[in-house]
């Protein structure tokens, strides 16, 4: 299944895509950024792109333009080297601004600060909106499934967000009423996420700067359990103390440990992967084998749809609901 952000999100739109780029609107700001998966031609003339764009991003070298390691370190401080470059300003616009997600009364609502970084990323991956919606619904489901004694005690579903970046998934869970732990290895990204929480009028998220594998293994030893766990690991990365992360080598082991800290009933898990060469079928097999489950699994692709109907697939997801 291919999923897209809903039309209720007024502050984001993929205007056009093609020739290795995408033209996007974030609030009132329009930008052109490299996108290696946009292998087709533009639907609008290049001159129209340049007329509309406030900013465009140029990779550090033409040699890097054809290579993309997905989200790499996916942070303002540790993006993939292939994503490094410079921004060109074409119209007057602030270097930082806010957008709102979204506007429907029965879903998550929060604000996100966007900004120009040394990499092509700006603080949000808009294709993740379907995952945010899923997380919000799951927390609401678990609240409804809680025993009366637990509800009376005010105990909320516990959600752990690993490789959490600037916190879209954390905010979706918090907006639904979860007790959220947000973990990323980059301190400045966690600070960015905290600012997003405050701008959204939310509070109480637990912030952790640590290596994801070490934290999960420690929680496993302590016997701590979570009602929901979210994972969005990069292809390559480093922990705060230089710990090395390579997706191909480490993902299955991490999923095995995560399976031991996710409650066996009334729980959920979301895995998102950007690494080139990973398919939904591969991701689902990884989760099935790590968790020892055969039911409650769904998988698919997250994509963006431009004004001209061109579908731009960007990541794959696997979700477990039990």
C-alpha angles and dihedrals in degrees: 000000000000117000130194136190110274124253089245089078100090096171096066133056136159100221099184142337137199147099090057095305142090128213112213139178118215106184104309095336120096122197139176116219135174115266115176092193092063092091096158131079127275118265092209123053115264088242089061091052090054091046093054100039122096089186138014127192124223121196116234092254138005087241090066094047094085096046127074128169093198111245094339105183088350096205139104088251104040113028121159111280089237088063096055118114144102138288122234117207117217101168136021110278138138119263089227128037141152133246129188129232114227145330109216115111095224099053142058118302124188143131129249128199113222126197145168112261134181086264131057092259120099105191103280138063101208095196086070091075094099089055090051090052091049092050092049092051092047094052090050090049092051091048088056092047095051116115115257092248091054092047091049090051090055094240111163129202111274114230127187118200113196123195082012101173113186094346113254092142092042091053092048090053093044092048088056091053104263128148097240132202111193117197131184131151095228116078096203091054091052088050089052090051092049089054090052090053092051093046088052094055092245130124145177102063113148111232122208130178105197147111108283096222093050092048094049093047090050092050088049092054091048093050093236114160133200133204092214135019127190123195127186103164124182125233089246133006149143133237122230091268096045097272109163122231123193114173098214092051101038111030100084093048091049091050090051090054092044089054088062095054098044113092111252093229135034094017143113141207132199123197119186123187131187099174113126112246095032115118132194089249091054092048093049092050090051092053094043092053096042095048098033092230133137100179136056095038125131128171140177146124133297113218145164125234118210127212091268097054097256111147116220110194113204112164144003127235137201120194129190120197123181 
